[in-house]
Amino acid sequence: MSSFRPVRLISATVGALVILSVGVYGPATLLGPLPEATATLVTPPAGEAVPFPPVLPATGGSAVIGLATVAADPAAPETTTPDAAALATTLPLAVAGSAEPLPMAAATKIVTALVVLDAKPLALGETGPQVPITAADYQDYLDYYSTDNRTVIVFPGELWTETELLQAMILGSSNNHADTLARWAFGSLDAYTAAANAWLAEQGLAGTHVADATGLSDDSVGTASDLARLAGLAAADPVIGAILSQPASALVGQRGVDNTTAFLPEAGVTGITRSYTEGAGVCFLFTAQVQGPDSVYTFAGALIGEPDYDTLAIDVTALMESARAGVRELPTLAQGDAYVEFSTPWGAEASGTVRTATTTYGWQAQAPGDAEVTVDPLSTGRAGKTVGRVTVDAGGAPVTSTLVLDRTISPPGLGWRLLNPVPMISALIAANR
């Protein structure tokens, strides 16, 4: 007959638990994953990035937006060239005056050019289809001419290529050619304005609206920031860029035009459209360049609602003087600067530092904002291991560099693993989630 012995049961239970604990605890602590290091973002000492904002007039509305930085040597690779499609969402370097949509005069014709080219694309060097001049086109010419609005003469039955129509509208600011292009591409002026406003919305230019193809209507309006972006889109279009680079009498097979776009080229300015109406005042869309020893910086701008051309000359000259002062080699990310500090439960420490120093030639129009840092999880790593990325703003363009460990984070010894079950078991659980 057997008897119940509690001591033997307790001993057996304890023994089983010890064996089980050793069987689980040992492998978990000695062979399991290590807990991740704690990452703390830090800010390195500020560099010498004193802003030089663009000088813009307070009257009307004005804005400038960065376009590109390229190597001064044409054979060298480009250093920075933002995608043209990104211009619609790129923040301006500066905005002044009214932020409300204002009448934009012949800036409307640049919308017409871009929308027509979107519907009837041309490859660089192509002349495009021949477009017959209709009785309605000729009547437009007579009507605009009789009211002293800009025209280029046409006659019924003439054939103008798409390129010639664009040349007359862009270089000569021809109102009758704007209507001809709109009717030819879309069937009617109403169909054109519907298509143009849809295109503006697609480009993110919500502050711009067209009521005609010419800009003679004060209901064709735009914000300065939108129109600076529009100037950038026009400059990025190869067909429009080629037209702007041509001489005033560039029409092939048709009558020449006076170039209404050129303005202060000696100061590095390339006009895209320059016009005046009573409702809009003087409106000017342009690009400009500042050349450094090794790079060329290009920006686009819009000045609308200027009172007269003399004031426009003063304001553009002041803007270019501020550009030559503000555009320079910008230190953006200094090699060795730390943006994150790592610490481990076993006492190891290291920093995530910039691998390679970067500079950019650009316009530091505003004080640099906070850096954007992404950190990769890690427990250990050798010095030089990539542990994340840092991005900072440099004159309106993002500059990114990898972050690397400045010293090795070694694993802990066996003693620490055995004596610290909580972080080890927690790491094992986290790894198996």
ABEGO torsion letter per residue (X at the ends): XBBBBAAAAAAAAAAAAAAAAAAAAAAAAAABBBBBBBBBBBBBBBBBBBBBBBBBBABEBBBBBBABBBBABAABBBABBBBAAAAAABBBABBBEBABBBBAEAAAAAAAAAAAAAABBBBBGBAEBBBBBBAAAAAAAAAAAAAGBBBBBBBBGBBBBAAAAAAAAAAAGBAAAAAAAAAAAAGBAAAAAAAAAAAAAAAGBAABBBABAAGABAABBBBAAAAAAAAAAAAABAAAAAAAABBABABBGBBBBBBAABBGAAAGBBBABBBBBAAAEBBBBBBBBBBBAABBBBBBBBBBGBABAAAAAAAAAAAAAAAAAABBBBBABBBGBBABBBBBAAGBBBBBBBABBBBBBBBBABBBBBBBBBBBBBABEBBGBBAEBBBBBBGGBBBBBBBBBABBBBBBBAAAAAABAAAAAAAAAAAAX
